[in-house]
Amino acid sequence: MKSSIAISPVRNGEWADAFRLAFRHSPDDERDSQVLRAMSLLETDEFPTEGVLVARAENRVLGVLLCLPIAGATGLVWPPQVVESDERRHIEDQLVQSAAEWLQRKGVKLAQTLLRPADSQMAEALLRNGFRHITRLAYLRRDLHTVPALRTELRFVSYDRCGGHLFEQTLLRSYEGTRDCPEVNDRRSIKEILQGHRAQGTHHPDRWWLAFAQDKPVGVLLLAEMPEWGGWDLSYLGIVPEARRNRYGTDLARKAMLEAQAAGSSQLTLSVDCRNQPAFDLYLKLGFEAYDYQEVYLAFGPLGREPEKNLG
């Protein structure tokens, strides 16, 4: 018989215990700083207390799950951490389901979890409750001390000068047939997609470009400043289907490197779906090097609830 488990947001007196449990798999020399950092985020309202869900019985913390809505109808979910007992799986499931309900009330359509490959066993509770393992992301970076010259027929117009509608339509068209996480296509509106991109790092509308070839839009390039590590990130590069295999991807990547260098950055970072071998090979050829990998778990609607079809 299962004991009575209550799930609710973390209480003030539980903060330290909850975060120690949440970060129990972290190295000993990192855990204390992670707990202090998380508690400071709660104190400054940067992380809502409602997103720290605690499972308790008789006022004892038995499990915790962290979840955070972010811009673009997206939510971040950390795997539940539960003390060892015969009821561990039951408590994990309750935490994930409670997170699903809260994120859905917050308007989240796409929930995601990123885990290092060595930590993939932590995703078991998520996989039981609607998440799917989608792919592995490779994180790449390139030193910008030397950058190849940009020689291209393309003409670049920044987002704040080209007109939003044309940029948005080209961005959507660049998703057609993409090998970069195609599972997320058609899950969010263009407004939500742009909100998500604007929330990455520090947004500069003059660092988003629409690329034209012979006055036809052929691709988009989005850069974001990342002040926390003093660099810039190539957050998105996309080419419309009919313009692919014309080296435009190389041109846009070189444009990104030159612009990041001109902004004073010493490096440019990006992430790529490991299933997208052509893009991966392109970046390696341009001098990028992989420095990290993450396993991607996604749930929709959120957490396994497929969106209803629009029959209108």
C-alpha positions in Angstrom: 0.0 0.0 0.0 1.4 3.4 -1.1 1.8 6.0 1.6 0.1 9.4 1.3 2.5 11.7 -0.8 1.8 15.4 -1.1 3.2 17.4 -4.1 3.4 21.1 -3.8 5.8 24.0 -4.3 8.9 24.2 -2.1 8.4 25.9 1.3 10.9 28.4 2.7 12.3 26.1 5.3 12.8 23.3 2.7 15.0 25.2 0.2 18.3 23.8 1.2 17.1 20.2 1.6 15.3 20.4 -1.7 18.2 21.7 -3.7 20.7 19.3 -2.1 18.5 16.5 -3.2 18.1 18.1 -6.7 21.8 18.3 -7.2 22.8 15.1 -5.4 24.5 13.7 -8.5 26.8 16.7 -8.9 30.4 16.5 -7.8 30.9 17.2 -4.1 33.0 20.3 -4.8 30.2 21.8 -6.9 27.1 20.9 -5.0 27.3 23.5 -2.3 27.7 26.4 -4.8 24.9 25.0 -6.9 22.6 25.0 -3.8 23.5 28.5 -2.9 23.1 29.7 -6.5 19.6 28.1 -6.8 18.5 29.6 -3.5 19.6 33.1 -4.6 17.6 32.6 -7.8 14.5 31.9 -5.7 15.1 34.9 -3.5 15.3 37.2 -6.5 12.3 35.6 -8.2 14.5 34.6 -11.2 13.2 31.1 -10.6 9.6 30.8 -9.4 9.0 28.8 -6.3 6.1 27.1 -8.1 8.7 25.5 -10.4 10.4 23.7 -7.5 8.0 20.9 -6.8 8.5 18.9 -3.7 7.1 15.5 -2.7 6.7 15.1 1.0 5.2 12.8 3.6 4.8 13.8 7.2 6.7 17.1 6.4 9.8 15.1 5.2 11.2 15.9 1.7 11.2 12.7 -0.3 11.7 14.1 -3.8 12.1 17.2 -5.9 11.6 18.2 -9.5 12.7 21.6 -11.0 10.8 23.0 -14.0 10.9 26.5 -15.5 8.8 28.1 -18.2 10.8 30.2 -20.6 10.0 32.5 -23.5 8.5 31.0 -26.6 5.9 28.6 -25.0 8.8 26.4 -23.9 9.6 24.8 -20.6 12.8 23.3 -19.1 12.4 20.2 -17.0 15.1 18.6 -14.8 14.7 14.9 -14.0 13.1 14.2 -10.6 15.3 13.3 -7.8 13.8 11.0 -5.1 15.3 9.4 -2.0 15.7 5.6 -2.3 12.6 3.7 -1.2 10.1 1.1 -2.5 7.9 4.0 -3.6 10.6 5.9 -5.6 9.1 5.2 -9.1 5.6 6.2 -7.8 6.9 9.5 -6.4 8.9 10.2 -9.6 5.8 9.8 -11.7 3.7 12.0 -9.4 6.4 14.8 -9.7 6.5 14.6 -13.4 2.7 14.6 -13.8 2.4 17.6 -11.4 5.1 19.4 -13.5 3.1 18.7 -16.6 -0.1 20.2 -15.2 1.7 23.3 -13.9 3.6 23.9 -17.2 0.4 23.4 -19.2 -1.3 26.1 -17.1 1.6 28.4 -17.9 1.0 27.9 -21.6 4.0 25.7 -22.3 3.7 23.7 -25.6 7.2 22.2 -25.8 9.0 20.8 -22.7 12.7 19.8 -23.0 15.4 18.2 -21.0 19.1 18.2 -21.9 21.4 15.6 -20.2 25.0 14.7 -20.7 25.3 11.3 -22.3 26.7 9.8 -19.1 23.6 10.9 -17.2 21.0 9.5 -19.6 19.8 7.0 -17.0 18.3 9.9 -15.1 15.7 10.3 -17.9 13.8 7.0 -17.1 11.0 8.8 -15.1 10.6 11.3 -18.0 10.4 8.6 -20.6 7.7 6.8 -18.5 5.6 10.0 -18.6 5.5 11.3 -22.1 9.0 12.4 -23.0 10.8 11.0 -26.0 14.6 10.9 -26.6 15.0 12.8 -29.9 18.6 13.2 -30.6 22.1 14.2 -29.4 23.2 17.8 -29.8 26.8 18.7 -30.4 28.1 22.0 -29.1 30.8 23.5 -31.2 33.0 26.6 -30.9 35.5 28.4 -33.1 38.3 30.7 -32.2 37.9 34.1 -34.0 41.5 35.3 -34.1 41.6 34.5 -37.8 38.4 34.4 -39.9 38.1 33.6 -43.7 37.0 36.5 -45.9 33.4 36.7 -47.0 33.1 36.4 -50.8 29.5 35.9 -51.8 26.8 37.0 -54.1 24.4 37.3 -51.2 23.1 40.5 -49.9 22.3 40.8 -46.2 19.5 43.0 -44.7 19.1 43.2 -40.9 15.8 42.2 -39.3 15.1 45.8 -38.2 15.3 47.0 -41.9 13.9 44.1 -44.0 10.3 44.0 -42.6 9.2 41.4 -40.2 6.7 39.5 -42.4 9.3 38.6 -45.1 11.8 37.5 -42.4 9.2 35.4 -40.6 8.1 33.6 -43.8 11.7 32.9 -44.8 12.5 31.6 -41.4 9.5 29.2 -41.5 10.4 28.1 -45.0 13.9 27.2 -43.9 12.4 24.6 -41.5 11.0 22.6 -44.5 13.0 19.4 -44.7 15.4 20.4 -42.0 17.5 17.8 -40.2 17.9 20.0 -37.1 15.3 18.7 -34.6 12.4 18.5 -37.1 10.2 17.1 -34.4 9.5 20.7 -33.1 8.2 21.9 -36.5 4.6 23.2 -36.4 4.5 23.0 -32.6 4.6 26.7 -32.0 3.5 29.9 -33.7 6.0 32.1 -35.4 5.5 34.7 -32.7 6.4 32.1 -30.0 9.5 31.0 -32.1 10.8 34.5 -32.3 10.1 35.1 -28.6 12.3 32.1 -27.9 15.1 33.3 -30.0 15.0 36.8 -28.6 15.3 35.4 -25.1 18.7 33.7 -25.9 21.4 35.8 -24.4 21.2 39.5 -25.2 19.1 40.2 -28.3 20.3 42.6 -31.0 17.9 43.0 -33.9 20.7 44.3 -36.1 22.4 40.9 -35.6 19.6 39.0 -37.3 19.8 39.0 -41.1 17.8 38.0 -44.1 20.0 36.8 -47.0 19.0 37.6 -50.6 20.3 36.1 -53.8 19.2 38.0 -56.9 16.6 39.8 -54.8 15.1 36.6 -53.6 15.2 35.7 -49.9 17.2 32.5 -49.5 18.1 32.2 -45.8 18.2 33.7 -42.4 21.0 34.1 -39.8 20.5 34.8 -36.1 23.3 35.7 -33.7 22.9 36.3 -29.9 25.4 37.9 -27.6 26.2 35.7 -24.6 27.6 38.0 -21.9 28.0 35.2 -19.3 30.9 33.8 -21.3 31.9 36.9 -23.2 31.1 35.5 -26.6 28.5 35.3 -29.3 26.3 32.3 -30.3 25.1 31.4 -33.8 21.6 30.6 -32.6 20.1 29.8 -36.0 21.2 29.4 -39.6 18.6 28.3 -42.2 18.3 28.1 -46.0 15.1 27.7 -47.9 14.8 24.4 -49.7 15.2 25.6 -53.3 18.4 27.5 -52.4 20.2 24.6 -50.7 23.4 23.1 -52.1 24.6 26.5 -53.4 27.2 27.1 -50.6 24.9 29.6 -49.0 25.3 27.8 -45.7 29.0 28.4 -45.8 28.5 32.1 -46.7 26.1 32.6 -43.8 28.5 30.8 -41.3 31.3 33.0 -42.5 29.1 36.1 -42.1 28.4 35.0 -38.5 32.1 34.6 -37.7 33.0 38.0 -39.2 30.2 39.8 -37.3 31.0 38.1 -34.0 34.7 39.1 -34.5 33.7 42.7 -35.4 31.6 42.8 -32.2 34.8 42.0 -30.2 34.1 38.4 -29.4 37.0 35.9 -29.3 34.9 32.9 -30.1 31.6 31.9 -31.8 29.6 28.9 -30.5 26.7 26.9 -31.9 24.8 23.7 -31.5 23.8 21.2 -34.2 21.7 18.1 -34.3 24.1 15.1 -34.7 21.7 13.7 -37.3 22.4 16.7 -39.5 25.7 15.4 -40.9 26.0 17.9 -43.8 25.8 20.8 -41.3 28.1 19.1 -38.9 30.7 18.5 -41.6 30.3 22.1 -42.8 31.1 23.6 -39.4 34.1 21.2 -38.9 35.4 22.3 -42.3 35.1 25.9 -41.2 37.3 25.3 -38.1 34.7 24.6 -35.4 35.5 22.0 -32.8 33.1 20.0 -30.7 33.5 20.6 -26.9 30.3 19.1 -25.4 27.3 16.8 -26.2 23.8 16.7 -24.8 21.0 14.2 -25.1 17.7 15.8 -26.0 14.4 14.7 -24.5 11.2 16.4 -25.7 7.5 16.3 -24.8 4.7 18.2 -26.5 1.5 19.7 -25.4 3.3 19.5 -22.8 4.6 16.2 -21.6 3.1 13.7 -24.0 -0.2 15.4 -24.7 -0.3 15.8 -28.4 -1.9 19.1 -29.5 -5.4 18.9 -31.0 -5.6 19.1 -34.8 -7.0 22.3 -36.2 -10.1 21.3 -38.0 -11.2 24.8 -38.9 
